[in-house]
Each structure stands twice: as structure tokens, then as C-alpha cells.
Amino acid sequence: MSRGRPPRVALVTGASGGLGDVLSTFLAREGYDLVVTARGREALDALAARVRAPGARVTAIAGDIADPTHRAALVRALAPGGRLDLLVNNASELGPSPLPELADHPLPSLERILSVNLLAPLALVQSLRGALEAARGLVVNISSDAAVGGYPRWGGYGASKAALDLCSLTLAHELASRGISVVSVDPGDMRTAMHQAAFPGEDISDRPLPEVTLPFWAWLLHQSPPAITGQRFRAQADRWEVPA
């Protein structure tokens, strides 16, 4: 790090397990200061202790990302007038397990899915615009192949991620003049607790662990954010390209 240059700062939601854990660990190794959040305090604190051990600066705040009071606490965790180089909206709500057909999906559950998967990421972007603008930062919204697949029983979750994809593209257009870039990322099927909940009782050992996405994150975070803004990437694709 050059003398006088402020450290890069990342905020990762849903950080205590699966992809969030892997990505937070990777960012710490890349030299980012971290603010991490998840609902489970014990697992979140364990993550924070592990990534602090090599010397990373980590602030861990447990809570529900759909709660405006919790989101306000995350915003306060950033230094007043500070910067945010990377916002990763990874926290997601799957819905009932087993997954119901969309025509039978309980509407209160669907409201919860949309609150976590769509409204909370947008609310964080709204609250953190100043910090993102100060850093000419990047917003990464975690999507899913369910956003485009129309898979039976994935309608509630898939609809929330399809809406998040459109939200990401729209924000990319609207915030470009402020130096803020936005992408959405489909990480692909992975062996995680959420994926297991989507297939209760089934063997998902054939799915790769979230570490399979690390080559993608290494690539993405070395791109110029304005060059990739508005794009939707598949983390497990054979290759990734910057638009011409």
C-alpha cells in the first residue's frame, strides 16, 4: 500500500457461511478492511476472529438485513464521511423448504423474500451512495440462475433475483455519473446450507464448494469498475470478458 493511501473497505452481507464466508476471507487476504454482517452472531464472530488473525481489520455486526435499524448500524460502522470501495449484497432468503409452487406460495413468505433479496440491497445502496461515490466504488449484487430459468418451485426466490438483476442494471445506468459501478453475479450451484435447504433430504455432494468461485472474484476485483458496470456475470463460466 502506498504511503497515505486509505485502505480499501468492503461491506459483505450474509457473510457468516457459504459464499459470504469464502468471499470475506478472500477480501481480507486482498487487504480490504471489512464490515461483515449476518443473522447468526456465533458464526459471524467466528468468521471475524479467523480473518482478523492474519491482521485484517474486521467489524462484525450481527442482525437482520431487512431491519432498517440494523442497516443503519452498518452505515454507522463506516467512518463518518468515509469511503466504501465494495458493497457485496450476498444475504438471501430462500423461502419455505421444501420450495412451494409459485401458485401456492404463501404471500407473507414472498414478502419476506423480496424484503431481503431486493429491498434491503437497494436500501443499502441508497444509504451508502456518498461512501461509494467517495471511493468510486463497486456494488456486487448476488443473483442466481433461478432469475432466468423459470424453474418449477423456484418462482418466489427466482422472481426476487430477477428483480434484483433489473435493479442492478438500472442502478448502473443511473449512478454512472456519480462514479458508482454496479454488477450482478450468478455464483452457480454450490454446496451450501441454502442449497441443501432447497433440496431437503437429497445428496448435494456433487455440487462444488463455494471456493470454486475464487478465480472469478480474483478476476473481477482487478477490473476497472466503470468498464464492467451494468454486466451480469456467471462466476462458474469458463471465461469472463470486459465489454468492448
Protein Blocks (a to p, Z undefined) as FASTA:
>chain_A
ZZhiacdddddehklgcjllmmmmmmmmnopacddddfblmlmmmmmmmmmmnopacddd
eddfklmklmmmmmmmpcghiacfbdcdfbccebjcddddfklgcfklmmmmmmmmmmmm
mmmmmmmmmmmmmnopaddddddfklmnopghilmmmmmmmmmmmmmmmmmmmmmmnopa
cddddebjaddfklmmmmghiacklpccfklmmmmmmmmmmccfklmgoiacdfkbmbdc
ddZZ
